[in-house]
């Protein structure tokens, strides 16, 4: 009788834990052969990227703001390079924890992902570009339907240039990043517009001022850049 009560209590604890489970901020990877599926989650925003850095191949990406309830994640799709008709619609993702791994069912597949090591850095956030220096003058980039956002979490980054209102997608790139002593470094693992950039490592000067990220150095094309990024709230 006592054993039954203990088992019942354990079952209730398990059910309660599963009901409160959350897809926490972080980087998640599933790999088949050399093809990787990367999910980045930060500040109620999720991005899914399919790529193969060994062959410098970019597959596709989709993502947007998320809301969570139990083991269900509802995403409002802001970009989808596989099917632009999904933009503006919502889709449900379901996940469950399996022996330290996470099984995630997306609109396109169901795979087991491994949560990557937590590497907290001061730039971890969801950002939107709000300023750019041109001809020695800093210009403010107004908030319109078109935007470039950047997700940084646990040593991974992705930028995405989009216009959800017009279902526009203008490019993406990403990979590993580190930020220490005002040195911001990127290693590119995928780039939708030019796969010759894959494998490049780029160093920039980065600093946080008044809750804004000042980013300067040379672009992947070798051009001088000075950008200001502001924290973005997912809708």
C-alpha positions as CSV (number, residue, x, y, z in Angstrom):
1,X,0.0,0.0,0.0
2,X,2.8,2.4,1.0
3,X,4.6,1.6,-2.3
4,X,1.5,2.4,-4.3
5,X,1.2,5.7,-2.5
6,X,4.8,6.6,-3.3
7,X,4.3,5.6,-7.0
8,X,1.2,7.7,-7.1
9,X,3.0,10.7,-5.6
10,X,5.9,10.3,-8.1
11,X,3.4,10.1,-11.0
12,X,1.7,13.3,-9.9
13,X,5.1,15.1,-9.6
14,X,6.0,13.9,-13.1
15,X,2.7,15.1,-14.6
16,X,3.0,18.5,-12.8
17,X,6.6,18.8,-14.1
18,X,5.6,18.1,-17.7
19,X,2.7,20.5,-17.5
20,X,5.1,23.3,-16.4
21,X,7.9,22.4,-18.8
22,X,9.2,25.2,-21.0
23,X,11.4,25.3,-24.1
24,X,14.0,27.5,-22.3
25,X,16.3,30.0,-24.0
26,X,19.3,28.3,-25.6
27,X,20.7,26.6,-28.7
28,X,19.4,23.1,-29.7
29,X,21.0,20.9,-32.4
30,X,19.8,17.8,-34.3
31,X,22.2,16.3,-36.8
32,X,21.7,13.7,-39.6
33,X,25.0,12.9,-41.4
34,X,26.6,16.3,-41.9
35,X,23.3,18.2,-42.1
36,X,22.4,20.2,-39.0
37,X,19.2,21.5,-37.7
38,X,19.7,24.4,-35.2
39,X,17.0,26.0,-33.1
40,X,17.8,29.2,-31.3
41,X,15.4,30.5,-28.6
42,X,15.8,33.8,-26.9
43,X,13.4,36.3,-25.3
44,X,10.2,34.7,-26.6
45,X,11.6,34.4,-30.2
46,X,12.6,31.2,-32.0
47,X,14.5,30.5,-35.2
48,X,15.0,27.2,-37.0
49,X,18.0,26.8,-39.4
50,X,18.9,23.9,-41.6
51,X,22.5,23.9,-43.0
52,X,25.6,21.9,-43.7
53,X,28.7,23.8,-43.0
54,X,31.0,21.0,-44.2
55,X,29.5,21.5,-47.7
56,X,28.9,25.2,-47.2
57,X,25.2,24.6,-48.0
58,X,22.4,26.7,-46.6
59,X,19.1,24.8,-46.5
60,X,16.3,27.0,-45.1
61,X,15.2,29.0,-42.1
62,X,12.0,30.0,-40.5
63,X,11.0,31.6,-37.2
64,X,9.1,34.3,-35.2
65,X,7.8,35.2,-31.8
66,X,6.6,32.4,-29.6
67,X,4.1,31.8,-26.7
68,X,4.3,28.7,-24.5
69,X,1.7,26.8,-22.6
70,X,2.9,23.5,-21.1
71,X,4.7,21.5,-23.7
72,X,3.2,23.4,-26.6
73,X,4.9,26.3,-28.3
74,X,2.9,28.5,-30.6
75,X,4.9,30.5,-33.1
76,X,3.8,33.4,-35.2
77,X,5.9,33.0,-38.4
78,X,7.7,36.1,-39.6
79,X,9.9,34.4,-42.2
80,X,9.9,31.0,-43.9
81,X,12.3,30.4,-46.8
82,X,10.6,27.1,-47.6
83,X,7.1,28.4,-48.0
84,X,6.4,32.2,-47.7
85,X,2.7,31.5,-47.6
86,X,3.2,30.5,-43.9
87,X,4.3,34.1,-43.0
88,X,1.7,35.8,-40.8
89,X,0.2,32.5,-39.7
90,X,0.7,30.6,-36.5
91,X,2.1,27.1,-36.1
92,X,2.3,24.8,-33.1
93,X,5.5,23.0,-32.0
94,X,5.3,20.2,-29.4
95,X,8.2,19.0,-27.4
96,X,9.0,16.5,-24.7
97,X,12.1,15.7,-22.7
98,X,13.7,12.3,-23.3
99,X,16.6,11.2,-21.2
100,X,18.3,14.6,-21.3
101,X,17.4,15.2,-25.0
102,X,14.4,17.1,-26.3
103,X,12.1,15.7,-29.0
104,X,10.6,18.6,-31.0
105,X,7.9,18.3,-33.5
106,X,7.9,21.2,-36.0
107,X,5.7,22.0,-39.0
108,X,8.3,20.2,-41.2
109,X,9.7,17.4,-39.1
110,X,10.0,15.6,-35.8
111,X,13.6,15.2,-34.5
112,X,15.5,14.7,-31.3
113,X,17.6,17.8,-30.3
114,X,20.4,18.1,-27.9
115,X,20.6,21.3,-25.8
116,X,24.0,22.9,-26.3
117,X,26.2,24.0,-23.4
118,X,25.1,27.1,-21.7
119,X,27.6,29.9,-22.4
120,X,26.2,33.1,-21.0
121,X,27.6,36.3,-22.5
122,X,26.7,39.9,-22.1
123,X,25.4,40.2,-25.6
124,X,23.0,37.3,-25.3
125,X,19.7,38.8,-26.4
126,X,17.3,39.5,-29.3
127,X,18.5,42.6,-31.2
128,X,17.3,44.9,-34.0
129,X,19.6,47.3,-36.0
130,X,18.6,50.9,-35.3
131,X,21.6,52.9,-36.5
132,X,24.4,52.8,-39.1
133,X,27.2,55.1,-39.8
134,X,27.5,56.3,-43.5
135,X,29.9,58.9,-44.7
136,X,31.1,59.6,-41.2
137,X,27.6,60.4,-40.0
138,X,25.4,58.1,-37.8
139,X,22.0,57.6,-39.3
140,X,19.0,56.3,-37.4
141,X,17.2,53.4,-39.0
142,X,13.4,53.9,-38.4
143,X,11.3,51.1,-37.2
144,X,9.2,50.0,-40.2
145,X,7.9,46.7,-41.4
146,X,11.4,45.9,-42.9
147,X,13.9,45.0,-40.2
148,X,17.1,43.2,-39.5
149,X,17.2,41.3,-36.3
150,X,19.9,39.3,-34.6
151,X,19.6,36.5,-32.1
152,X,22.6,35.8,-29.8
153,X,22.4,32.9,-27.3
154,X,24.9,30.4,-25.8
155,X,27.7,31.1,-28.2
156,X,25.5,31.0,-31.4
157,X,24.2,33.9,-33.5
158,X,21.9,34.5,-36.5
159,X,20.9,37.7,-38.3
160,X,17.8,37.8,-40.4
161,X,16.7,40.6,-42.8
162,X,13.0,40.4,-43.4
163,X,9.7,42.3,-44.0
164,X,6.9,40.2,-42.6
165,X,4.2,42.6,-43.9
166,X,5.3,41.9,-47.5
167,X,6.5,38.4,-46.9
168,X,10.0,39.6,-47.8
169,X,13.2,37.7,-47.0
170,X,16.5,39.4,-47.8
171,X,19.1,37.1,-46.3
172,X,20.5,35.4,-43.2
173,X,23.8,34.2,-41.8
174,X,25.1,32.9,-38.6
175,X,27.3,30.6,-36.6
176,X,29.4,30.8,-33.5
177,X,30.2,34.0,-31.6
178,X,32.1,35.1,-28.5
179,X,32.3,38.4,-26.7
180,X,35.0,39.3,-24.2
181,X,36.9,42.5,-23.3
182,X,35.0,44.4,-26.0
183,X,36.2,41.9,-28.7
184,X,33.3,40.4,-30.6
185,X,34.2,37.4,-32.8
186,X,32.1,35.5,-35.3
187,X,32.7,32.3,-37.1
188,X,30.3,31.9,-40.0
189,X,28.6,28.4,-40.3
190,X,25.9,29.4,-42.8
191,X,25.2,32.3,-45.2
192,X,22.2,32.3,-47.5
193,X,23.5,34.9,-50.0
194,X,27.1,33.8,-50.4
195,X,28.4,30.4,-49.3
196,X,32.0,31.4,-49.8
197,X,31.7,33.3,-46.5
198,X,31.2,30.0,-44.6
199,X,34.3,29.3,-42.4
200,X,35.3,32.9,-42.2
201,X,36.2,34.3,-38.7
202,X,35.6,38.0,-38.2
203,X,36.7,40.2,-35.4
204,X,34.9,43.4,-34.4
205,X,34.9,45.9,-31.6
206,X,31.8,45.6,-29.5
207,X,30.6,47.6,-26.5
208,X,27.4,48.1,-24.6
209,X,26.3,51.7,-24.0
210,X,22.9,52.7,-22.5
211,X,21.5,49.3,-23.3
212,X,22.6,49.5,-27.0
213,X,25.2,47.4,-28.7
214,X,27.8,49.4,-30.7
215,X,29.3,47.1,-33.4
216,X,32.2,48.2,-35.5
217,X,34.9,46.7,-37.8
218,X,35.1,45.1,-41.2
219,X,32.1,43.2,-42.8
220,X,32.5,39.8,-44.5
221,X,33.1,41.8,-47.7
222,X,35.8,43.8,-46.1
223,X,33.8,47.1,-45.9
224,X,34.1,49.4,-42.8
225,X,31.0,49.2,-40.6
226,X,29.7,50.9,-37.5
227,X,26.2,49.8,-36.4
228,X,24.0,50.3,-33.4
229,X,21.7,47.5,-32.3
230,X,18.9,47.9,-29.8
231,X,17.1,45.2,-27.8
232,X,14.0,44.0,-29.5
233,X,10.9,42.8,-27.8
234,X,9.2,39.9,-29.6
235,X,5.6,40.8,-30.5
